[in-house]
Amino acid sequence: MNNRENTCSACDGSGLLMDDEQWKYPCTICGGDGIFKAGDSPEQRPIDVDDMNRTLE
């Protein structure tokens, strides 16, 4: 089990984020693993979206 100090606060350790339409996608802060330690840098990758601004995988 993860130490609460290392749990990503953006996704609460689940590794997934959900938008207002209930679409789930990998957390862009921790990279989808649910762990964010001091000194880690957020994942910096461009996110592709469609005309409705939904993320594309």
PyMOL commands that place a pseudoatom at each C-alpha (Angstrom):
pseudoatom trace, name=CA, resn=MET, resi=1, chain=A, elem=C, hetatm=0, pos=[0.000, 0.000, 0.000]
pseudoatom trace, name=CA, resn=ASN, resi=2, chain=A, elem=C, hetatm=0, pos=[1.244, 3.484, -0.829]
pseudoatom trace, name=CA, resn=ASN, resi=3, chain=A, elem=C, hetatm=0, pos=[2.482, 5.859, 1.785]
pseudoatom trace, name=CA, resn=ARG, resi=4, chain=A, elem=C, hetatm=0, pos=[-0.018, 8.755, 1.942]
pseudoatom trace, name=CA, resn=GLU, resi=5, chain=A, elem=C, hetatm=0, pos=[2.848, 11.243, 1.608]
pseudoatom trace, name=CA, resn=ASN, resi=6, chain=A, elem=C, hetatm=0, pos=[3.731, 9.822, -1.826]
pseudoatom trace, name=CA, resn=THR, resi=7, chain=A, elem=C, hetatm=0, pos=[0.159, 9.530, -3.101]
pseudoatom trace, name=CA, resn=CYS, resi=8, chain=A, elem=C, hetatm=0, pos=[-0.613, 11.818, -6.019]
pseudoatom trace, name=CA, resn=SER, resi=9, chain=A, elem=C, hetatm=0, pos=[-3.044, 14.467, -4.804]
pseudoatom trace, name=CA, resn=ALA, resi=10, chain=A, elem=C, hetatm=0, pos=[-4.443, 15.084, -8.298]
pseudoatom trace, name=CA, resn=CYS, resi=11, chain=A, elem=C, hetatm=0, pos=[-5.821, 11.534, -8.715]
pseudoatom trace, name=CA, resn=ASP, resi=12, chain=A, elem=C, hetatm=0, pos=[-5.801, 10.400, -5.043]
pseudoatom trace, name=CA, resn=GLY, resi=13, chain=A, elem=C, hetatm=0, pos=[-3.551, 7.475, -5.935]
pseudoatom trace, name=CA, resn=SER, resi=14, chain=A, elem=C, hetatm=0, pos=[-5.876, 5.889, -8.496]
pseudoatom trace, name=CA, resn=GLY, resi=15, chain=A, elem=C, hetatm=0, pos=[-3.757, 6.915, -11.497]
pseudoatom trace, name=CA, resn=LEU, resi=16, chain=A, elem=C, hetatm=0, pos=[-6.876, 8.107, -13.322]
pseudoatom trace, name=CA, resn=LEU, resi=17, chain=A, elem=C, hetatm=0, pos=[-8.570, 11.466, -13.698]
pseudoatom trace, name=CA, resn=MET, resi=18, chain=A, elem=C, hetatm=0, pos=[-12.195, 11.973, -14.714]
pseudoatom trace, name=CA, resn=ASP, resi=19, chain=A, elem=C, hetatm=0, pos=[-13.643, 14.895, -16.640]
pseudoatom trace, name=CA, resn=ASP, resi=20, chain=A, elem=C, hetatm=0, pos=[-17.115, 16.392, -16.285]
pseudoatom trace, name=CA, resn=GLU, resi=21, chain=A, elem=C, hetatm=0, pos=[-18.538, 13.903, -18.806]
pseudoatom trace, name=CA, resn=GLN, resi=22, chain=A, elem=C, hetatm=0, pos=[-17.235, 10.960, -16.711]
pseudoatom trace, name=CA, resn=TRP, resi=23, chain=A, elem=C, hetatm=0, pos=[-14.485, 10.067, -19.229]
pseudoatom trace, name=CA, resn=LYS, resi=24, chain=A, elem=C, hetatm=0, pos=[-11.469, 8.590, -17.442]
pseudoatom trace, name=CA, resn=TYR, resi=25, chain=A, elem=C, hetatm=0, pos=[-7.900, 9.122, -18.568]
pseudoatom trace, name=CA, resn=PRO, resi=26, chain=A, elem=C, hetatm=0, pos=[-4.392, 8.596, -17.109]
pseudoatom trace, name=CA, resn=CYS, resi=27, chain=A, elem=C, hetatm=0, pos=[-3.318, 11.201, -14.593]
pseudoatom trace, name=CA, resn=THR, resi=28, chain=A, elem=C, hetatm=0, pos=[-1.059, 13.783, -16.223]
pseudoatom trace, name=CA, resn=ILE, resi=29, chain=A, elem=C, hetatm=0, pos=[0.682, 14.651, -12.939]
pseudoatom trace, name=CA, resn=CYS, resi=30, chain=A, elem=C, hetatm=0, pos=[1.920, 11.219, -11.804]
pseudoatom trace, name=CA, resn=GLY, resi=31, chain=A, elem=C, hetatm=0, pos=[1.893, 9.558, -15.233]
pseudoatom trace, name=CA, resn=GLY, resi=32, chain=A, elem=C, hetatm=0, pos=[-0.826, 7.092, -14.223]
pseudoatom trace, name=CA, resn=ASP, resi=33, chain=A, elem=C, hetatm=0, pos=[0.952, 5.229, -11.431]
pseudoatom trace, name=CA, resn=GLY, resi=34, chain=A, elem=C, hetatm=0, pos=[-0.684, 7.108, -8.524]
pseudoatom trace, name=CA, resn=ILE, resi=35, chain=A, elem=C, hetatm=0, pos=[2.634, 7.957, -6.847]
pseudoatom trace, name=CA, resn=PHE, resi=36, chain=A, elem=C, hetatm=0, pos=[4.213, 11.407, -6.840]
pseudoatom trace, name=CA, resn=LYS, resi=37, chain=A, elem=C, hetatm=0, pos=[7.308, 11.850, -4.691]
pseudoatom trace, name=CA, resn=ALA, resi=38, chain=A, elem=C, hetatm=0, pos=[9.051, 15.062, -3.762]
pseudoatom trace, name=CA, resn=GLY, resi=39, chain=A, elem=C, hetatm=0, pos=[11.442, 15.967, -6.555]
pseudoatom trace, name=CA, resn=ASP, resi=40, chain=A, elem=C, hetatm=0, pos=[9.396, 14.286, -9.308]
pseudoatom trace, name=CA, resn=SER, resi=41, chain=A, elem=C, hetatm=0, pos=[8.395, 16.512, -12.170]
pseudoatom trace, name=CA, resn=PRO, resi=42, chain=A, elem=C, hetatm=0, pos=[4.937, 16.237, -13.717]
pseudoatom trace, name=CA, resn=GLU, resi=43, chain=A, elem=C, hetatm=0, pos=[4.768, 14.371, -16.991]
pseudoatom trace, name=CA, resn=GLN, resi=44, chain=A, elem=C, hetatm=0, pos=[5.067, 16.881, -19.806]
pseudoatom trace, name=CA, resn=ARG, resi=45, chain=A, elem=C, hetatm=0, pos=[3.443, 15.427, -22.912]
pseudoatom trace, name=CA, resn=PRO, resi=46, chain=A, elem=C, hetatm=0, pos=[0.982, 17.109, -25.244]
pseudoatom trace, name=CA, resn=ILE, resi=47, chain=A, elem=C, hetatm=0, pos=[-2.583, 15.868, -24.960]
pseudoatom trace, name=CA, resn=ASP, resi=48, chain=A, elem=C, hetatm=0, pos=[-4.481, 15.283, -28.197]
pseudoatom trace, name=CA, resn=VAL, resi=49, chain=A, elem=C, hetatm=0, pos=[-8.114, 16.414, -28.143]
pseudoatom trace, name=CA, resn=ASP, resi=50, chain=A, elem=C, hetatm=0, pos=[-10.987, 16.217, -30.627]
pseudoatom trace, name=CA, resn=ASP, resi=51, chain=A, elem=C, hetatm=0, pos=[-13.356, 19.031, -31.713]
pseudoatom trace, name=CA, resn=MET, resi=52, chain=A, elem=C, hetatm=0, pos=[-15.381, 18.584, -28.516]
pseudoatom trace, name=CA, resn=ASN, resi=53, chain=A, elem=C, hetatm=0, pos=[-12.172, 18.966, -26.442]
pseudoatom trace, name=CA, resn=ARG, resi=54, chain=A, elem=C, hetatm=0, pos=[-12.197, 15.292, -25.355]
pseudoatom trace, name=CA, resn=THR, resi=55, chain=A, elem=C, hetatm=0, pos=[-8.857, 13.588, -24.875]
pseudoatom trace, name=CA, resn=LEU, resi=56, chain=A, elem=C, hetatm=0, pos=[-7.778, 11.094, -27.517]
pseudoatom trace, name=CA, resn=GLU, resi=57, chain=A, elem=C, hetatm=0, pos=[-5.692, 8.035, -26.723]
for i in range(1, 57): cmd.bond("trace and resi %d" % i, "trace and resi %d" % (i + 1))
show_as sticks, trace
zoom trace
